[in-house]
């Protein structure tokens, strides 16, 4: 398990070092060298790599567990865990682990870029595992009960992919560390296309239709789908209730309190967002991006959901009116008979 975590992390780091910058190139070549030597399956190298992987993963898992032992809130755990990484990433024990591996594999260890990138990616994977175990053990979090037809699932996948890609393009136009974290997060969620495909809504829709016409589901990762499925369920539940009980839909404060805030506080939604937003180090920044995602979802899906609800409402009202008319006729007929 530990070897798999470190290997896939190295692969991810190598892929992320795609720029032609000299330091990125060196780090990418060093990552490839480690992967190549691991594939040779020489006993001494494999033993060294296994020892490094086991010690690194066990160290991160131990720190994660002890750091969050007394915290109950999912958001508090997430905030604590990101600050934890920045406290421990330069620990002497981690440096020694890396130097031992680099020496054995004859890889330069004087450039911290590969080491820190690898540590961060392995830590992210350990966090993912931790949150998954936390969810299973947490009594307040129920198993998924989102029931969707194939058509509804495809709608969720379509809108989910479109929301992620739309926000990705929006934040790619901005600069800064937070924007870089948003771009990484949204890039992992968004549907991947070949270069030039899906650049606008028509091309995106065409690609979606091609996929669904073949009987398949539109490809977004499972965690993203679960997040969007829970957003959809919350919107279906809360939006019609809000419109039915609120005199005007122009009251922004009431909308924030009765719809948006309640969706953002949903425990299931927060769980999946914690997994997807591991690249975002600050809790407020993370919640801001989630709010953007939910608001765009409501903008896109709200009209359809409200239209469906209105049809159901009209049908119910018509049925109730017919029942009421039938009762009056019955009473009238009874009165005539008595006369």
Buried (B, 14 or more C-beta within 10 A) or exposed (E): EBBEBBBEBBBBBBEBBEEEEEEBEBBBBBBBBBBEBBEEEEEEBBEBBBBBBBBBBEBBBEBBEEBBEEBEEBBEBBBBBBEBBEEBBEEEEBBEBBEBBBEBBEBEBEEBBBBBBBBBBBBBBBBBBBBEEBBEEBEEBEEEEBEBEEEEBBBBBBBBBBBBBBBBEBBBEEEEEBBBBBBBBBBBBBBEBEEEEBEEEEEBEEBBEEBBEEEEBBEBBEBBBBBBBBBBBBBBBBBBBBBEEBEEEEEEEBBBEBBBEBBBEBEBBBBBBBBBBBBBBBBEBBBBBBBBBBBBBBEBBBEEBBEEBEEEBEEEEEEEEEEEEEEEEEEEEEEEEEE
